Amino acid sequence: MNQSSRSSIAAIVEWQRPIYRDPTTLRPEQVCPHCKRKTTEYRFMIDGHIIVTHHCPEHRDVIPMRSVIFRDDYTGFVS
Ligand SMILES: [Zn+2]
């Protein structure tokens, strides 16, 4: 085993270490059901009714789901 493969295994172990999150700090966010990115909320007033739509940067108009698991747009996390 050479030096570079050993250090990559160490990086994987580091990544898998569980991160303690206090449940009281977990706030569900509206996320895209396909990619778990946070959606952008748009509100329209049409005929006196507020219409709310959610937009995913990748999947466009989506029906969001609420989840405490969501992804920010950084590479390296695949759900
Ligand atoms: Zn999406």
PDB file of the backbone (N, CA, C, O) and the ligand in Angstrom, with CONECT records:
HET     ZN  A 101       1
ATOM      1  N   MET A   1       0.853  -1.189   0.000  1.00  0.00           N
ATOM      2  CA  MET A   1       0.000   0.000   0.000  1.00  0.00           C
ATOM      3  C   MET A   1       0.889   1.239   0.000  1.00  0.00           C
ATOM      4  O   MET A   1       1.744   1.407   0.870  1.00  0.00           O
ATOM      5  N   ASN A   2       0.680   2.074  -0.956  1.00  0.00           N
ATOM      6  CA  ASN A   2       1.531   3.249  -1.012  1.00  0.00           C
ATOM      7  C   ASN A   2       0.931   4.392  -0.202  1.00  0.00           C
ATOM      8  O   ASN A   2      -0.183   4.297   0.314  1.00  0.00           O
ATOM      9  N   GLN A   3       1.680   5.448  -0.107  1.00  0.00           N
ATOM     10  CA  GLN A   3       1.299   6.546   0.786  1.00  0.00           C
ATOM     11  C   GLN A   3      -0.029   7.195   0.378  1.00  0.00           C
ATOM     12  O   GLN A   3      -0.829   7.560   1.239  1.00  0.00           O
ATOM     13  N   SER A   4      -0.263   7.340  -0.923  1.00  0.00           N
ATOM     14  CA  SER A   4      -1.444   8.088  -1.335  1.00  0.00           C
ATOM     15  C   SER A   4      -2.733   7.318  -1.034  1.00  0.00           C
ATOM     16  O   SER A   4      -3.726   7.931  -0.643  1.00  0.00           O
ATOM     17  N   SER A   5      -2.744   5.969  -1.209  1.00  0.00           N
ATOM     18  CA  SER A   5      -3.975   5.244  -0.934  1.00  0.00           C
ATOM     19  C   SER A   5      -4.258   5.202   0.567  1.00  0.00           C
ATOM     20  O   SER A   5      -5.415   5.204   0.987  1.00  0.00           O
ATOM     21  N   ARG A   6      -3.190   5.165   1.375  1.00  0.00           N
ATOM     22  CA  ARG A   6      -3.412   5.174   2.818  1.00  0.00           C
ATOM     23  C   ARG A   6      -4.072   6.485   3.260  1.00  0.00           C
ATOM     24  O   ARG A   6      -4.985   6.475   4.085  1.00  0.00           O
ATOM     25  N   SER A   7      -3.625   7.572   2.728  1.00  0.00           N
ATOM     26  CA  SER A   7      -4.196   8.843   3.166  1.00  0.00           C
ATOM     27  C   SER A   7      -5.625   8.995   2.665  1.00  0.00           C
ATOM     28  O   SER A   7      -6.427   9.673   3.307  1.00  0.00           O
ATOM     29  N   SER A   8      -5.968   8.373   1.520  1.00  0.00           N
ATOM     30  CA  SER A   8      -7.353   8.496   1.064  1.00  0.00           C
ATOM     31  C   SER A   8      -8.288   7.684   1.958  1.00  0.00           C
ATOM     32  O   SER A   8      -9.426   8.096   2.183  1.00  0.00           O
ATOM     33  N   ILE A   9      -7.834   6.541   2.472  1.00  0.00           N
ATOM     34  CA  ILE A   9      -8.657   5.777   3.406  1.00  0.00           C
ATOM     35  C   ILE A   9      -8.880   6.589   4.680  1.00  0.00           C
ATOM     36  O   ILE A   9      -9.987   6.603   5.220  1.00  0.00           O
ATOM     37  N   ALA A  10      -7.876   7.238   5.145  1.00  0.00           N
ATOM     38  CA  ALA A  10      -8.024   8.077   6.332  1.00  0.00           C
ATOM     39  C   ALA A  10      -9.060   9.164   6.096  1.00  0.00           C
ATOM     40  O   ALA A  10      -9.818   9.517   6.999  1.00  0.00           O
ATOM     41  N   ALA A  11      -9.089   9.687   4.890  1.00  0.00           N
ATOM     42  CA  ALA A  11     -10.060  10.728   4.579  1.00  0.00           C
ATOM     43  C   ALA A  11     -11.471  10.162   4.612  1.00  0.00           C
ATOM     44  O   ALA A  11     -12.395  10.845   5.054  1.00  0.00           O
ATOM     45  N   ILE A  12     -11.659   8.916   4.149  1.00  0.00           N
ATOM     46  CA  ILE A  12     -12.990   8.300   4.164  1.00  0.00           C
ATOM     47  C   ILE A  12     -13.447   8.076   5.605  1.00  0.00           C
ATOM     48  O   ILE A  12     -14.596   8.356   5.946  1.00  0.00           O
ATOM     49  N   VAL A  13     -12.543   7.569   6.449  1.00  0.00           N
ATOM     50  CA  VAL A  13     -12.899   7.353   7.842  1.00  0.00           C
ATOM     51  C   VAL A  13     -13.306   8.669   8.490  1.00  0.00           C
ATOM     52  O   VAL A  13     -14.278   8.728   9.243  1.00  0.00           O
ATOM     53  N   GLU A  14     -12.569   9.698   8.197  1.00  0.00           N
ATOM     54  CA  GLU A  14     -12.890  11.012   8.746  1.00  0.00           C
ATOM     55  C   GLU A  14     -14.278  11.458   8.301  1.00  0.00           C
ATOM     56  O   GLU A  14     -15.029  12.029   9.092  1.00  0.00           O
ATOM     57  N   TRP A  15     -14.623  11.203   7.050  1.00  0.00           N
ATOM     58  CA  TRP A  15     -15.895  11.640   6.507  1.00  0.00           C
ATOM     59  C   TRP A  15     -17.063  10.877   7.143  1.00  0.00           C
ATOM     60  O   TRP A  15     -18.149  11.431   7.314  1.00  0.00           O
ATOM     61  N   GLN A  16     -16.836   9.604   7.492  1.00  0.00           N
ATOM     62  CA  GLN A  16     -17.927   8.786   8.005  1.00  0.00           C
ATOM     63  C   GLN A  16     -18.164   8.979   9.499  1.00  0.00           C
ATOM     64  O   GLN A  16     -19.144   8.461  10.034  1.00  0.00           O
ATOM     65  N   ARG A  17     -17.311   9.694  10.166  1.00  0.00           N
ATOM     66  CA  ARG A  17     -17.499   9.884  11.596  1.00  0.00           C
ATOM     67  C   ARG A  17     -18.826  10.602  11.838  1.00  0.00           C
ATOM     68  O   ARG A  17     -19.077  11.666  11.273  1.00  0.00           O
ATOM     69  N   PRO A  18     -19.666  10.014  12.678  1.00  0.00           N
ATOM     70  CA  PRO A  18     -20.967  10.668  12.896  1.00  0.00           C
ATOM     71  C   PRO A  18     -20.805  12.029  13.542  1.00  0.00           C
ATOM     72  O   PRO A  18     -19.956  12.228  14.411  1.00  0.00           O
ATOM     73  N   ILE A  19     -21.620  12.944  13.110  1.00  0.00           N
ATOM     74  CA  ILE A  19     -21.608  14.292  13.664  1.00  0.00           C
ATOM     75  C   ILE A  19     -22.833  14.418  14.566  1.00  0.00           C
ATOM     76  O   ILE A  19     -23.965  14.245  14.113  1.00  0.00           O
ATOM     77  N   TYR A  20     -22.608  14.715  15.815  1.00  0.00           N
ATOM     78  CA  TYR A  20     -23.734  14.860  16.722  1.00  0.00           C
ATOM     79  C   TYR A  20     -24.463  16.151  16.440  1.00  0.00           C
ATOM     80  O   TYR A  20     -23.872  17.230  16.390  1.00  0.00           O
ATOM     81  N   ARG A  21     -25.762  16.012  16.257  1.00  0.00           N
ATOM     82  CA  ARG A  21     -26.559  17.217  16.050  1.00  0.00           C
ATOM     83  C   ARG A  21     -27.676  17.217  17.082  1.00  0.00           C
ATOM     84  O   ARG A  21     -28.453  16.266  17.158  1.00  0.00           O
ATOM     85  N   ASP A  22     -27.758  18.246  17.853  1.00  0.00           N
ATOM     86  CA  ASP A  22     -28.809  18.389  18.845  1.00  0.00           C
ATOM     87  C   ASP A  22     -30.164  18.442  18.135  1.00  0.00           C
ATOM     88  O   ASP A  22     -30.374  19.283  17.262  1.00  0.00           O
ATOM     89  N   PRO A  23     -31.093  17.534  18.512  1.00  0.00           N
ATOM     90  CA  PRO A  23     -32.389  17.520  17.805  1.00  0.00           C
ATOM     91  C   PRO A  23     -33.114  18.850  17.845  1.00  0.00           C
ATOM     92  O   PRO A  23     -33.878  19.168  16.933  1.00  0.00           O
ATOM     93  N   THR A  24     -32.885  19.634  18.892  1.00  0.00           N
ATOM     94  CA  THR A  24     -33.586  20.914  18.960  1.00  0.00           C
ATOM     95  C   THR A  24     -33.067  21.906  17.923  1.00  0.00           C
ATOM     96  O   THR A  24     -33.708  22.921  17.650  1.00  0.00           O
ATOM     97  N   THR A  25     -31.923  21.613  17.360  1.00  0.00           N
ATOM     98  CA  THR A  25     -31.386  22.517  16.343  1.00  0.00           C
ATOM     99  C   THR A  25     -31.750  22.063  14.934  1.00  0.00           C
ATOM    100  O   THR A  25     -31.429  22.742  13.959  1.00  0.00           O
ATOM    101  N   LEU A  26     -32.430  20.897  14.824  1.00  0.00           N
ATOM    102  CA  LEU A  26     -32.771  20.398  13.497  1.00  0.00           C
ATOM    103  C   LEU A  26     -34.055  21.067  13.028  1.00  0.00           C
ATOM    104  O   LEU A  26     -35.123  20.868  13.607  1.00  0.00           O
ATOM    105  N   ARG A  27     -33.937  21.837  12.004  1.00  0.00           N
ATOM    106  CA  ARG A  27     -35.121  22.489  11.459  1.00  0.00           C
ATOM    107  C   ARG A  27     -35.382  21.953  10.074  1.00  0.00           C
ATOM    108  O   ARG A  27     -34.528  22.082   9.197  1.00  0.00           O
ATOM    109  N   PRO A  28     -36.551  21.348   9.847  1.00  0.00           N
ATOM    110  CA  PRO A  28     -36.843  20.863   8.499  1.00  0.00           C
ATOM    111  C   PRO A  28     -36.860  22.006   7.506  1.00  0.00           C
ATOM    112  O   PRO A  28     -37.357  23.096   7.788  1.00  0.00           O
ATOM    113  N   GLU A  29     -36.318  21.738   6.361  1.00  0.00           N
ATOM    114  CA  GLU A  29     -36.316  22.732   5.290  1.00  0.00           C
ATOM    115  C   GLU A  29     -37.125  22.174   4.127  1.00  0.00           C
ATOM    116  O   GLU A  29     -37.290  20.962   3.987  1.00  0.00           O
ATOM    117  N   GLN A  30     -37.613  23.064   3.315  1.00  0.00           N
ATOM    118  CA  GLN A  30     -38.286  22.631   2.095  1.00  0.00           C
ATOM    119  C   GLN A  30     -37.215  22.298   1.070  1.00  0.00           C
ATOM    120  O   GLN A  30     -36.411  23.148   0.689  1.00  0.00           O
ATOM    121  N   VAL A  31     -37.220  21.038   0.629  1.00  0.00           N
ATOM    122  CA  VAL A  31     -36.181  20.621  -0.297  1.00  0.00           C
ATOM    123  C   VAL A  31     -36.807  19.950  -1.509  1.00  0.00           C
ATOM    124  O   VAL A  31     -37.936  19.463  -1.454  1.00  0.00           O
ATOM    125  N   CYS A  32     -36.062  19.932  -2.595  1.00  0.00           N
ATOM    126  CA  CYS A  32     -36.475  19.231  -3.799  1.00  0.00           C
ATOM    127  C   CYS A  32     -36.526  17.733  -3.501  1.00  0.00           C
ATOM    128  O   CYS A  32     -35.567  17.194  -2.947  1.00  0.00           O
ATOM    129  N   PRO A  33     -37.621  17.039  -3.853  1.00  0.00           N
ATOM    130  CA  PRO A  33     -37.707  15.604  -3.574  1.00  0.00           C
ATOM    131  C   PRO A  33     -36.746  14.782  -4.419  1.00  0.00           C
ATOM    132  O   PRO A  33     -36.514  13.610  -4.125  1.00  0.00           O
ATOM    133  N   HIS A  34     -36.191  15.371  -5.452  1.00  0.00           N
ATOM    134  CA  HIS A  34     -35.290  14.634  -6.336  1.00  0.00           C
ATOM    135  C   HIS A  34     -33.839  14.720  -5.884  1.00  0.00           C
ATOM    136  O   HIS A  34     -33.131  13.713  -5.845  1.00  0.00           O
ATOM    137  N   CYS A  35     -33.404  15.918  -5.545  1.00  0.00           N
ATOM    138  CA  CYS A  35     -31.981  16.095  -5.282  1.00  0.00           C
ATOM    139  C   CYS A  35     -31.695  16.652  -3.894  1.00  0.00           C
ATOM    140  O   CYS A  35     -30.531  16.818  -3.531  1.00  0.00           O
ATOM    141  N   LYS A  36     -32.731  16.945  -3.107  1.00  0.00           N
ATOM    142  CA  LYS A  36     -32.578  17.401  -1.725  1.00  0.00           C
ATOM    143  C   LYS A  36     -31.883  18.757  -1.615  1.00  0.00           C
ATOM    144  O   LYS A  36     -31.316  19.100  -0.578  1.00  0.00           O
ATOM    145  N   ARG A  37     -31.940  19.511  -2.694  1.00  0.00           N
ATOM    146  CA  ARG A  37     -31.463  20.881  -2.567  1.00  0.00           C
ATOM    147  C   ARG A  37     -32.592  21.737  -2.018  1.00  0.00           C
ATOM    148  O   ARG A  37     -33.765  21.482  -2.289  1.00  0.00           O
ATOM    149  N   LYS A  38     -32.238  22.734  -1.260  1.00  0.00           N
ATOM    150  CA  LYS A  38     -33.263  23.649  -0.775  1.00  0.00           C
ATOM    151  C   LYS A  38     -33.893  24.363  -1.955  1.00  0.00           C
ATOM    152  O   LYS A  38     -33.205  24.806  -2.875  1.00  0.00           O
ATOM    153  N   THR A  39     -35.199  24.466  -1.912  1.00  0.00           N
ATOM    154  CA  THR A  39     -35.890  25.120  -3.008  1.00  0.00           C
ATOM    155  C   THR A  39     -36.013  26.617  -2.738  1.00  0.00           C
ATOM    156  O   THR A  39     -35.950  27.074  -1.597  1.00  0.00           O
ATOM    157  N   THR A  40     -36.186  27.342  -3.798  1.00  0.00           N
ATOM    158  CA  THR A  40     -36.466  28.769  -3.693  1.00  0.00           C
ATOM    159  C   THR A  40     -37.967  28.954  -3.768  1.00  0.00           C
ATOM    160  O   THR A  40     -38.621  28.440  -4.676  1.00  0.00           O
ATOM    161  N   GLU A  41     -38.508  29.684  -2.818  1.00  0.00           N
ATOM    162  CA  GLU A  41     -39.954  29.851  -2.761  1.00  0.00           C
ATOM    163  C   GLU A  41     -40.361  31.125  -3.476  1.00  0.00           C
ATOM    164  O   GLU A  41     -39.783  32.191  -3.264  1.00  0.00           O
ATOM    165  N   TYR A  42     -41.363  30.994  -4.324  1.00  0.00           N
ATOM    166  CA  TYR A  42     -41.925  32.164  -4.985  1.00  0.00           C
ATOM    167  C   TYR A  42     -43.396  32.275  -4.623  1.00  0.00           C
ATOM    168  O   TYR A  42     -44.121  31.280  -4.621  1.00  0.00           O
ATOM    169  N   ARG A  43     -43.830  33.481  -4.319  1.00  0.00           N
ATOM    170  CA  ARG A  43     -45.231  33.707  -3.982  1.00  0.00           C
ATOM    171  C   ARG A  43     -45.820  34.677  -4.994  1.00  0.00           C
ATOM    172  O   ARG A  43     -45.220  35.697  -5.335  1.00  0.00           O
ATOM    173  N   PHE A  44     -46.996  34.332  -5.459  1.00  0.00           N
ATOM    174  CA  PHE A  44     -47.714  35.194  -6.379  1.00  0.00           C
ATOM    175  C   PHE A  44     -49.084  35.484  -5.811  1.00  0.00           C
ATOM    176  O   PHE A  44     -49.674  34.644  -5.132  1.00  0.00           O
ATOM    177  N   MET A  45     -49.577  36.639  -6.080  1.00  0.00           N
ATOM    178  CA  MET A  45     -50.956  36.960  -5.722  1.00  0.00           C
ATOM    179  C   MET A  45     -51.787  36.918  -6.995  1.00  0.00           C
ATOM    180  O   MET A  45     -51.613  37.743  -7.892  1.00  0.00           O
ATOM    181  N   ILE A  46     -52.693  35.943  -7.065  1.00  0.00           N
ATOM    182  CA  ILE A  46     -53.541  35.800  -8.238  1.00  0.00           C
ATOM    183  C   ILE A  46     -54.993  35.797  -7.795  1.00  0.00           C
ATOM    184  O   ILE A  46     -55.416  34.935  -7.025  1.00  0.00           O
ATOM    185  N   ASP A  47     -55.740  36.749  -8.277  1.00  0.00           N
ATOM    186  CA  ASP A  47     -57.155  36.875  -7.922  1.00  0.00           C
ATOM    187  C   ASP A  47     -57.365  36.843  -6.413  1.00  0.00           C
ATOM    188  O   ASP A  47     -58.320  36.230  -5.936  1.00  0.00           O
ATOM    189  N   GLY A  48     -56.505  37.482  -5.674  1.00  0.00           N
ATOM    190  CA  GLY A  48     -56.662  37.542  -4.234  1.00  0.00           C
ATOM    191  C   GLY A  48     -56.163  36.317  -3.492  1.00  0.00           C
ATOM    192  O   GLY A  48     -56.253  36.260  -2.266  1.00  0.00           O
ATOM    193  N   HIS A  49     -55.640  35.337  -4.214  1.00  0.00           N
ATOM    194  CA  HIS A  49     -55.109  34.144  -3.569  1.00  0.00           C
ATOM    195  C   HIS A  49     -53.589  34.139  -3.691  1.00  0.00           C
ATOM    196  O   HIS A  49     -53.027  34.497  -4.726  1.00  0.00           O
ATOM    197  N   ILE A  50     -52.949  33.728  -2.616  1.00  0.00           N
ATOM    198  CA  ILE A  50     -51.495  33.620  -2.672  1.00  0.00           C
ATOM    199  C   ILE A  50     -51.122  32.249  -3.226  1.00  0.00           C
ATOM    200  O   ILE A  50     -51.482  31.219  -2.655  1.00  0.00           O
ATOM    201  N   ILE A  51     -50.413  32.246  -4.319  1.00  0.00           N
ATOM    202  CA  ILE A  51     -49.940  31.011  -4.929  1.00  0.00           C
ATOM    203  C   ILE A  51     -48.454  30.881  -4.594  1.00  0.00           C
ATOM    204  O   ILE A  51     -47.670  31.796  -4.845  1.00  0.00           O
ATOM    205  N   VAL A  52     -48.084  29.752  -4.036  1.00  0.00           N
ATOM    206  CA  VAL A  52     -46.692  29.521  -3.662  1.00  0.00           C
ATOM    207  C   VAL A  52     -46.131  28.415  -4.546  1.00  0.00           C
ATOM    208  O   VAL A  52     -46.691  27.322  -4.629  1.00  0.00           O
ATOM    209  N   THR A  53     -45.044  28.710  -5.188  1.00  0.00           N
ATOM    210  CA  THR A  53     -44.375  27.673  -5.971  1.00  0.00           C
ATOM    211  C   THR A  53     -42.942  27.522  -5.469  1.00  0.00           C
ATOM    212  O   THR A  53     -42.378  28.445  -4.881  1.00  0.00           O
ATOM    213  N   HIS A  54     -42.376  26.377  -5.703  1.00  0.00           N
ATOM    214  CA  HIS A  54     -41.013  26.103  -5.271  1.00  0.00           C
ATOM    215  C   HIS A  54     -40.182  25.714  -6.480  1.00  0.00           C
ATOM    216  O   HIS A  54     -40.618  24.968  -7.357  1.00  0.00           O
ATOM    217  N   HIS A  55     -38.988  26.239  -6.492  1.00  0.00           N
ATOM    218  CA  HIS A  55     -38.145  26.082  -7.669  1.00  0.00           C
ATOM    219  C   HIS A  55     -36.815  25.481  -7.265  1.00  0.00           C
ATOM    220  O   HIS A  55     -36.120  26.014  -6.399  1.00  0.00           O
ATOM    221  N   CYS A  56     -36.461  24.369  -7.893  1.00  0.00           N
ATOM    222  CA  CYS A  56     -35.157  23.750  -7.704  1.00  0.00           C
ATOM    223  C   CYS A  56     -34.251  24.212  -8.832  1.00  0.00           C
ATOM    224  O   CYS A  56     -34.685  24.270  -9.982  1.00  0.00           O
ATOM    225  N   PRO A  57     -32.996  24.543  -8.527  1.00  0.00           N
ATOM    226  CA  PRO A  57     -32.110  25.015  -9.605  1.00  0.00           C
ATOM    227  C   PRO A  57     -31.902  23.972 -10.696  1.00  0.00           C
ATOM    228  O   PRO A  57     -31.598  24.321 -11.836  1.00  0.00           O
ATOM    229  N   GLU A  58     -32.066  22.680 -10.353  1.00  0.00           N
ATOM    230  CA  GLU A  58     -31.849  21.630 -11.351  1.00  0.00           C
ATOM    231  C   GLU A  58     -33.158  21.100 -11.929  1.00  0.00           C
ATOM    232  O   GLU A  58     -33.244  20.827 -13.126  1.00  0.00           O
ATOM    233  N   HIS A  59     -34.177  20.954 -11.082  1.00  0.00           N
ATOM    234  CA  HIS A  59     -35.411  20.297 -11.510  1.00  0.00           C
ATOM    235  C   HIS A  59     -36.563  21.274 -11.718  1.00  0.00           C
ATOM    236  O   HIS A  59     -37.703  20.863 -11.934  1.00  0.00           O
ATOM    237  N   ARG A  60     -36.264  22.554 -11.654  1.00  0.00           N
ATOM    238  CA  ARG A  60     -37.229  23.608 -11.926  1.00  0.00           C
ATOM    239  C   ARG A  60     -38.406  23.531 -10.955  1.00  0.00           C
ATOM    240  O   ARG A  60     -38.195  23.362  -9.754  1.00  0.00           O
ATOM    241  N   ASP A  61     -39.621  23.649 -11.439  1.00  0.00           N
ATOM    242  CA  ASP A  61     -40.756  23.689 -10.517  1.00  0.00           C
ATOM    243  C   ASP A  61     -40.999  22.314  -9.925  1.00  0.00           C
ATOM    244  O   ASP A  61     -41.205  21.343 -10.653  1.00  0.00           O
ATOM    245  N   VAL A  62     -40.973  22.234  -8.604  1.00  0.00           N
ATOM    246  CA  VAL A  62     -41.152  20.953  -7.927  1.00  0.00           C
ATOM    247  C   VAL A  62     -42.128  21.126  -6.768  1.00  0.00           C
ATOM    248  O   VAL A  62     -42.368  22.239  -6.299  1.00  0.00           O
ATOM    249  N   ILE A  63     -42.677  20.019  -6.322  1.00  0.00           N
ATOM    250  CA  ILE A  63     -43.424  19.987  -5.068  1.00  0.00           C
ATOM    251  C   ILE A  63     -42.418  19.614  -3.991  1.00  0.00           C
ATOM    252  O   ILE A  63     -41.917  18.490  -3.980  1.00  0.00           O
ATOM    253  N   PRO A  64     -42.116  20.531  -3.092  1.00  0.00           N
ATOM    254  CA  PRO A  64     -41.047  20.252  -2.140  1.00  0.00           C
ATOM    255  C   PRO A  64     -41.484  19.277  -1.056  1.00  0.00           C
ATOM    256  O   PRO A  64     -42.674  19.113  -0.786  1.00  0.00           O
ATOM    257  N   MET A  65     -40.511  18.645  -0.449  1.00  0.00           N
ATOM    258  CA  MET A  65     -40.754  17.866   0.748  1.00  0.00           C
ATOM    259  C   MET A  65     -39.991  18.516   1.880  1.00  0.00           C
ATOM    260  O   MET A  65     -38.995  19.205   1.663  1.00  0.00           O
ATOM    261  N   ARG A  66     -40.476  18.287   3.102  1.00  0.00           N
ATOM    262  CA  ARG A  66     -39.783  18.862   4.250  1.00  0.00           C
ATOM    263  C   ARG A  66     -38.807  17.833   4.777  1.00  0.00           C
ATOM    264  O   ARG A  66     -39.167  16.675   4.992  1.00  0.00           O
ATOM    265  N   SER A  67     -37.592  18.248   4.980  1.00  0.00           N
ATOM    266  CA  SER A  67     -36.569  17.311   5.414  1.00  0.00           C
ATOM    267  C   SER A  67     -35.511  18.044   6.211  1.00  0.00           C
ATOM    268  O   SER A  67     -35.163  19.187   5.915  1.00  0.00           O
ATOM    269  N   VAL A  68     -35.003  17.359   7.237  1.00  0.00           N
ATOM    270  CA  VAL A  68     -33.860  17.927   7.951  1.00  0.00           C
ATOM    271  C   VAL A  68     -32.564  17.556   7.246  1.00  0.00           C
ATOM    272  O   VAL A  68     -31.493  18.074   7.562  1.00  0.00           O
ATOM    273  N   ILE A  69     -32.689  16.632   6.268  1.00  0.00           N
ATOM    274  CA  ILE A  69     -31.527  16.254   5.479  1.00  0.00           C
ATOM    275  C   ILE A  69     -31.624  16.997   4.165  1.00  0.00           C
ATOM    276  O   ILE A  69     -32.550  16.774   3.385  1.00  0.00           O
ATOM    277  N   PHE A  70     -30.696  17.859   3.922  1.00  0.00           N
ATOM    278  CA  PHE A  70     -30.697  18.564   2.648  1.00  0.00           C
ATOM    279  C   PHE A  70     -29.263  18.821   2.269  1.00  0.00           C
ATOM    280  O   PHE A  70     -28.352  18.714   3.090  1.00  0.00           O
ATOM    281  N   ARG A  71     -29.081  19.156   1.038  1.00  0.00           N
ATOM    282  CA  ARG A  71     -27.710  19.370   0.617  1.00  0.00           C
ATOM    283  C   ARG A  71     -27.507  20.799   0.174  1.00  0.00           C
ATOM    284  O   ARG A  71     -28.346  21.410  -0.487  1.00  0.00           O
ATOM    285  N   ASP A  72     -26.366  21.297   0.565  1.00  0.00           N
ATOM    286  CA  ASP A  72     -25.932  22.542  -0.019  1.00  0.00           C
ATOM    287  C   ASP A  72     -25.235  22.169  -1.315  1.00  0.00           C
ATOM    288  O   ASP A  72     -24.916  21.005  -1.553  1.00  0.00           O
ATOM    289  N   ASP A  73     -25.013  23.136  -2.117  1.00  0.00           N
ATOM    290  CA  ASP A  73     -24.478  22.818  -3.430  1.00  0.00           C
ATOM    291  C   ASP A  73     -22.977  22.649  -3.407  1.00  0.00           C
ATOM    292  O   ASP A  73     -22.245  23.441  -4.001  1.00  0.00           O
ATOM    293  N   TYR A  74     -22.519  21.622  -2.723  1.00  0.00           N
ATOM    294  CA  TYR A  74     -21.105  21.331  -2.864  1.00  0.00           C
ATOM    295  C   TYR A  74     -20.966  19.921  -3.394  1.00  0.00           C
ATOM    296  O   TYR A  74     -21.781  19.053  -3.082  1.00  0.00           O
ATOM    297  N   THR A  75     -19.951  19.689  -4.184  1.00  0.00           N
ATOM    298  CA  THR A  75     -19.759  18.381  -4.779  1.00  0.00           C
ATOM    299  C   THR A  75     -19.177  17.438  -3.741  1.00  0.00           C
ATOM    300  O   THR A  75     -18.578  17.881  -2.761  1.00  0.00           O
ATOM    301  N   GLY A  76     -19.348  16.148  -3.949  1.00  0.00           N
ATOM    302  CA  GLY A  76     -18.785  15.178  -3.029  1.00  0.00           C
ATOM    303  C   GLY A  76     -19.827  14.508  -2.168  1.00  0.00           C
ATOM    304  O   GLY A  76     -19.517  13.519  -1.503  1.00  0.00           O
ATOM    305  N   PHE A  77     -21.046  15.000  -2.153  1.00  0.00           N
ATOM    306  CA  PHE A  77     -22.122  14.355  -1.420  1.00  0.00           C
ATOM    307  C   PHE A  77     -23.130  13.849  -2.430  1.00  0.00           C
ATOM    308  O   PHE A  77     -23.718  14.636  -3.172  1.00  0.00           O
ATOM    309  N   VAL A  78     -23.337  12.527  -2.466  1.00  0.00           N
ATOM    310  CA  VAL A  78     -24.310  11.946  -3.386  1.00  0.00           C
ATOM    311  C   VAL A  78     -25.343  11.202  -2.554  1.00  0.00           C
ATOM    312  O   VAL A  78     -25.004  10.280  -1.812  1.00  0.00           O
ATOM    313  N   SER A  79     -26.565  11.592  -2.674  1.00  0.00           N
ATOM    314  CA  SER A  79     -27.613  10.948  -1.888  1.00  0.00           C
ATOM    315  C   SER A  79     -28.137   9.724  -2.615  1.00  0.00           C
ATOM    316  O   SER A  79     -29.029   9.041  -2.112  1.00  0.00           O
TER     317      SER A  79
HETATM  318 ZN    ZN A 101     -33.866  19.081  -7.643  1.00  0.00          ZN2+
END
